[in-house]
Amino acid sequence: MTAGLHRSHRVAGALVGSAVGDALGAPFEFGPPGAFSARFPAPARGAATEMCGGGSLDREPGEFTDDTQMALLVARSLVERDGLDEADLFERFATWAATGPPDIGVQTRAVFDSGLPWDRAAAEHFARTGRAAGNGSLMRTTPAAIWFSRSGTAATVDAARRISALTHGDPAAGEGCAVFHELLRVALDGGDPLAAVPAVLELVAPSERERWATVLAPDWEPSKATESNGAVWPTLGQALWALRHGRDFAEVLRLVVDLGGDTDTGACVAGGLAGAVYGMGGIPMRWASVVHGRVPGHGERVWRLADLLRLAADLDGKEFFQAETGVIPKVGPAEVLPGIWAGNLDGARWSEEDFAVISLCRLAEPFPHTLHRMAYLTDNNHNVDVDVVLADVLDDLAALHAEGHRVLVHCHGGASRTGLVLRAWLVREQGMTPAEATAHVAERWPHLGLWNDSFTAALERLAASRQ
Ligand SMILES: [Mg+2]
């Protein structure tokens, strides 16, 4: 896990991580184990990435599914009602369900088809069928886990059960959501969710505890599951298993998607937890940049990365800064290194659309460019993950450059973050020392800014790692 991360990076990582997992897993839904790694044996960082689209519902690359659609309904209800209003949330779900989303869960559809009110529909369905321990309430609960994490253990566990009960009358599903909420609360506070498992199990209703203890134990693995991973126990169990065995966000998601079965929900749940653990900067930018989707029944708005980042901050009760175009005069683009161009925000925004753009500042709106990657690189002292983000940017830059794209790197002013990437490229690709790289870039890019000492330190570490 990434120690010392600012909470805002973890909150953004949780919300975006869950949507990214959903979209990444969707094309592999109901497929066999190992399909993801068979198709992508190595990271795909060029124009075509692992966000490949397709699948049984023929989705666009990066398009999320019902998991994130319902999660967004939870998020919007909490923010707009300033807390949990079960009748309001149930109504939002019902409006969505009435549009007939093709991927709506069997359990969830049955509850809304009943026409019963919010406080009876799920309970009566469970009483009648006795079957309601699907993962459909767990998959949508990351926004609520963020919102209630600020109110402490008892409040977040209680809210988890109440929101789950709107569609899932089985207490097993509610306890799964309660466990997830508390694990995410721990992770957002910078703690280790895996170490928290024994304490979290104490919160579980005694009648459900043994089954949860089994799938959350350190020696449990997905092959020991007694249900398909459409059930709530293996879905959360495999998320923790992947968190235990993966070394970074991408590996956690790869492990889960490779299990096959309900891959979008599996990766959505694991992605929420892993995003909190590794932070927004730990999510590969080639995945986060393309995540998007609509929420049927709730307008034509297309939700994208910038919207999710803003929403994550809202859920945590925080202000959020995103760079608007038209504020400072255009700089660039200019070719600073062979095939690698630089600019500031408006220089990049209004550049020719065949540039492959790498944005290093947070944008209020994405650009029209077909190839556009957005890195989460902070130009302040809250960037303990700068090495991870820089490596991700340089690896994508190398892949896009090798494919023959003109790559345009920019940030808000085109000075500090842009300068870091240009200098790091020379350190990595040409073996220059940080001083040589700085002089080389300064000669060709007069806008270079050198005020951030943590960037210089990152360059020194990069140079040392190459020796
Ligand atoms: Mg789904």
Boltz pocket constraint, residues with backbone or C-beta under 6 A from the ligand:
constraints:
  - pocket:
      binder: B
      contacts: [[A, 65], [A, 66], [A, 67], [A, 103], [A, 264], [A, 265]]
      max_distance: 6.0
